[in-house]
């Protein structure tokens, strides 16, 4: 599905549909996630927001992450309205090969574009988060973002419903985890029945690991 992210009238939530992303949606998805995470304190710390080139490093990191998701055939859900991509979520499945170590060429590209420190901290972040999740088989919500022009219209909750459906379809999954670093987002996940597991400081930034058990998706 070809998508665009231009500033247009607010969509009718009743007509917005969740769809798995196609190859030609990835560029628009990366753009939405770049805007969503540009002011995230963890990404600002990892990719050195105070140093010149922060935007380029963050953009490159998100681009490589999305490419890795696509190559590993992991679920990337988009909300579309008349061909426009409005929101994106990227999920790691329980048995995915896209774990903390990623692919060797992902690391190489990240080193060349995002830098050694940023690459190392991205890997360490996921390793530390997973080490604090007391489950064996679960999905991981890695990225979620709504286009800035279409926020506060219920799209985030619609996207969460699509995520729940993906988790519910996997009978072996115990649920879905997420690492939240923006305090204002805690209530958003709590509204969808995510429970607090623990606080965790990564790269000097305090965050919260939250989990929604699969039975809560019923």
Secondary structure, 3 states (H helix, E strand, C coil): CCCCCCCCCCCCCCCCEEEECCHHHHHHHHHHHHHHHCCCHHHHHHCCCCCCCHHHHHHHHHHHHHHHHHHCCCCEEEEEECCEEEEEEEEECCCCCCCCCCCHHHHHHHHHHCCHHHHHHHHHHHHHHHHCCCCCCCEEEEEEEECHHHCCCCHHHHHHHHHHHHHHHCCCCCEEEEEECCHHHHHHHHHCCCEEEEEEEECCEEEEEEEEEHHHHC
